[in-house]
Amino acid sequence: MTFGGTEEPTAFIECKSIGLKKDQTAGLSSLLCSFCKDELNVPENRVYIEFSSAEGVMWGWDGRTF
């Protein structure tokens, strides 16, 4: 995977959640970037995160929706 024209270590994370609040994303970003740095040796400035919230009816499981 390349980002910014280089093949240096990088990570792309999709974080999808039912009812994810906008005020939660900064803290999650910090935690996920720290994890990638500490556990995967991916510099924090090479971690890209896409946050999205979904309504429960847009997620299915076990023959029904949330």
C-alpha positions as a Markdown table, in Angstrom:
| # | Residue | x | y | z |
|---|---|---|---|---|
| 1 | Met | 0.0 | 0.0 | 0.0 |
| 2 | Thr | 1.3 | 3.5 | -0.8 |
| 3 | Phe | 0.3 | 6.8 | 0.7 |
| 4 | Gly | 1.9 | 10.1 | -0.2 |
| 5 | Gly | 3.9 | 8.6 | -3.0 |
| 6 | Thr | 6.0 | 6.3 | -0.7 |
| 7 | Glu | 5.9 | 2.7 | 0.3 |
| 8 | Glu | 7.0 | 3.4 | 3.9 |
| 9 | Pro | 5.0 | 1.5 | 6.5 |
| 10 | Thr | 1.4 | 2.8 | 6.7 |
| 11 | Ala | -2.0 | 1.8 | 7.9 |
| 12 | Phe | -5.5 | 2.5 | 6.8 |
| 13 | Ile | -8.2 | 1.8 | 9.4 |
| 14 | Glu | -12.0 | 1.8 | 8.9 |
| 15 | Cys | -13.8 | 2.3 | 12.2 |
| 16 | Lys | -17.5 | 1.7 | 11.8 |
| 17 | Ser | -19.9 | 1.8 | 14.7 |
| 18 | Ile | -23.6 | 2.0 | 15.5 |
| 19 | Gly | -24.1 | 5.4 | 17.1 |
| 20 | Leu | -20.5 | 6.6 | 17.0 |
| 21 | Lys | -20.4 | 10.2 | 18.3 |
| 22 | Lys | -18.3 | 12.9 | 16.7 |
| 23 | Asp | -16.8 | 13.8 | 20.1 |
| 24 | Gln | -15.4 | 10.2 | 20.4 |
| 25 | Thr | -13.3 | 10.2 | 17.3 |
| 26 | Ala | -10.4 | 12.3 | 18.5 |
| 27 | Gly | -9.8 | 10.0 | 21.4 |
| 28 | Leu | -10.1 | 6.9 | 19.2 |
| 29 | Ser | -7.7 | 8.4 | 16.7 |
| 30 | Ser | -5.1 | 8.9 | 19.4 |
| 31 | Leu | -5.5 | 5.4 | 20.8 |
| 32 | Leu | -5.4 | 3.8 | 17.3 |
| 33 | Cys | -2.4 | 5.8 | 16.2 |
| 34 | Ser | -0.5 | 4.9 | 19.4 |
| 35 | Phe | -1.4 | 1.2 | 19.0 |
| 36 | Cys | -0.1 | 1.2 | 15.4 |
| 37 | Lys | 3.1 | 3.0 | 16.4 |
| 38 | Asp | 3.8 | 0.8 | 19.5 |
| 39 | Glu | 2.6 | -2.6 | 18.1 |
| 40 | Leu | 3.1 | -2.4 | 14.4 |
| 41 | Asn | 5.9 | 0.1 | 14.1 |
| 42 | Val | 3.8 | 2.4 | 11.8 |
| 43 | Pro | 4.5 | 6.1 | 12.5 |
| 44 | Glu | 1.5 | 8.0 | 13.7 |
| 45 | Asn | 1.7 | 10.3 | 10.8 |
| 46 | Arg | 1.3 | 7.3 | 8.4 |
| 47 | Val | -1.9 | 6.1 | 10.0 |
| 48 | Tyr | -5.1 | 7.1 | 8.2 |
| 49 | Ile | -8.5 | 6.4 | 9.8 |
| 50 | Glu | -12.0 | 6.7 | 8.4 |
| 51 | Phe | -14.7 | 7.0 | 11.0 |
| 52 | Ser | -18.3 | 6.3 | 10.2 |
| 53 | Ser | -21.5 | 5.9 | 12.2 |
| 54 | Ala | -24.4 | 3.9 | 11.2 |
| 55 | Glu | -28.0 | 3.5 | 12.3 |
| 56 | Gly | -28.8 | 0.2 | 13.8 |
| 57 | Val | -31.2 | -0.7 | 11.0 |
| 58 | Met | -28.3 | -0.4 | 8.5 |
| 59 | Trp | -26.4 | -3.4 | 10.2 |
| 60 | Gly | -27.7 | -6.9 | 10.0 |
| 61 | Trp | -26.8 | -9.9 | 12.2 |
| 62 | Asp | -28.5 | -13.2 | 12.9 |
| 63 | Gly | -31.4 | -12.6 | 10.5 |
| 64 | Arg | -32.3 | -9.2 | 11.9 |
| 65 | Thr | -31.0 | -5.7 | 12.3 |
| 66 | Phe | -29.8 | -3.8 | 15.3 |
